[in-house]
Amino acid sequence: MSFAALESLFTVTGAAFYSLQVAPTAALTGEACNRNTLIGLEILIHDYSDTAALMAQFDLVISADTSVAHLAGALGCPVWVLLPFAPDWRWLLERDNSPWYPTLRLFRQSAPGDWSSVAH
């Protein structure tokens, strides 16, 4: 998923957005950080315990199917996971929740490559 696919999320009024991306992928969020729509936290993250500590402060974690999504779910943080049309088998099919993580909600592509249907 390209970072640009998420930019519509940053128009939500009254919300602040933080990036848990670390180098080298943190560079992908640079343009949004420069527009003050996203606050990069990569300088604070050295390992998963740092990521976990930051997540514990958030109202919600929004993630693609990455280790961050699994960490948030394992910690019991509210997390929304954006899934491709053909997701990993662990997310099962035709459901918007997960038996593994009760605080997790799944958002699935309605067609291959259609991230706009997920991040609207």
C-alpha positions as CSV (number, residue, x, y, z in Angstrom):
1,M,0.0,0.0,0.0
2,S,1.3,3.4,-0.8
3,F,1.3,6.0,1.9
4,A,-0.7,8.3,-0.4
5,A,-3.6,5.9,-0.1
6,L,-4.0,6.9,3.6
7,E,-3.9,10.6,3.1
8,S,-7.7,11.0,3.1
9,L,-7.6,9.9,6.8
10,F,-5.7,13.0,7.7
11,T,-8.7,15.2,6.9
12,V,-10.5,14.0,10.1
13,T,-11.2,17.1,12.2
14,G,-10.0,17.1,15.7
15,A,-7.6,14.2,15.3
16,A,-3.9,14.1,15.6
17,F,-1.9,11.5,13.6
18,Y,1.4,9.9,14.6
19,S,3.7,7.7,12.5
20,L,5.3,4.6,14.0
21,Q,7.3,4.0,10.9
22,V,11.0,3.6,11.4
23,A,13.9,3.9,8.9
24,P,14.1,3.4,6.0
25,T,10.4,3.4,5.6
26,A,10.0,6.5,7.7
27,A,11.1,8.5,4.7
28,L,7.8,7.6,3.0
29,T,5.9,9.7,5.5
30,G,8.1,12.7,5.2
31,E,5.8,14.8,2.9
32,A,2.8,14.4,5.3
33,C,5.1,15.3,8.2
34,N,6.2,18.4,6.4
35,R,2.5,19.4,6.0
36,N,2.0,18.9,9.7
37,T,-0.7,16.3,9.1
38,L,1.4,13.5,10.6
39,I,3.9,13.6,13.4
40,G,6.8,11.2,13.0
41,L,8.0,9.4,16.1
42,E,10.8,7.4,14.6
43,I,13.4,9.2,16.7
44,L,11.8,7.7,19.8
45,I,11.6,4.1,18.6
46,H,14.6,1.8,19.1
47,D,12.8,-1.5,19.7
48,Y,9.3,-3.0,20.1
49,S,9.1,-1.9,23.7
50,D,9.3,1.7,22.6
51,T,6.6,1.1,20.0
52,A,4.4,-0.6,22.6
53,A,4.9,2.3,25.0
54,L,3.9,4.8,22.4
55,M,0.8,2.8,21.3
56,A,-0.4,2.6,24.8
57,Q,-0.8,6.4,24.7
58,F,-3.0,6.4,21.5
59,D,-6.7,6.3,21.3
60,L,-6.5,4.1,18.2
61,V,-3.7,2.4,16.1
62,I,-4.4,2.2,12.3
63,S,-2.1,-0.2,10.5
64,A,-1.7,-2.4,7.4
65,D,-1.0,-6.1,8.2
66,T,2.3,-5.5,9.9
67,S,4.0,-6.4,13.1
68,V,2.6,-3.1,14.6
69,A,-0.9,-4.4,14.0
70,H,-0.1,-7.7,15.8
71,L,1.7,-5.9,18.7
72,A,-1.3,-3.5,19.2
73,G,-3.7,-6.4,19.2
74,A,-1.6,-8.4,21.6
75,L,-1.4,-5.4,23.9
76,G,-5.2,-5.0,23.8
77,C,-4.9,-1.5,22.1
78,P,-7.8,-0.5,19.9
79,V,-6.5,-1.2,16.4
80,W,-7.9,-1.0,12.9
81,V,-6.1,-3.2,10.3
82,L,-6.3,-2.4,6.6
83,L,-6.2,-5.6,4.6
84,P,-5.7,-6.3,0.9
85,F,-8.4,-8.1,-1.1
86,A,-6.5,-11.4,-0.7
87,P,-5.3,-11.2,2.9
88,D,-3.0,-13.5,4.9
89,W,-4.9,-16.6,6.1
90,R,-4.7,-15.5,9.7
91,W,-7.3,-12.9,9.2
92,L,-9.8,-15.5,8.0
93,L,-12.5,-14.4,5.4
94,E,-15.7,-12.4,5.5
95,R,-15.4,-10.9,9.0
96,D,-14.5,-7.6,10.4
97,N,-13.0,-8.8,13.7
98,S,-10.4,-11.2,14.8
99,P,-10.6,-14.2,17.2
100,W,-7.0,-13.6,18.2
101,Y,-7.3,-9.9,19.2
102,P,-10.7,-8.7,20.6
103,T,-9.8,-5.0,20.3
104,L,-9.0,-5.3,16.6
105,R,-11.2,-4.3,13.7
106,L,-10.5,-5.4,10.1
107,F,-11.1,-3.2,7.0
108,R,-10.8,-5.1,3.7
109,Q,-10.4,-4.0,0.1
110,S,-13.5,-4.5,-1.9
111,A,-11.4,-5.2,-5.0
112,P,-7.7,-5.9,-5.6
113,G,-5.6,-2.7,-5.4
114,D,-8.6,-0.6,-4.2
115,W,-7.3,1.1,-1.1
116,S,-9.7,4.0,-1.4
117,S,-12.5,1.5,-0.3
118,V,-10.5,0.8,2.9
119,A,-9.3,4.3,3.9
120,H,-12.4,6.4,3.3
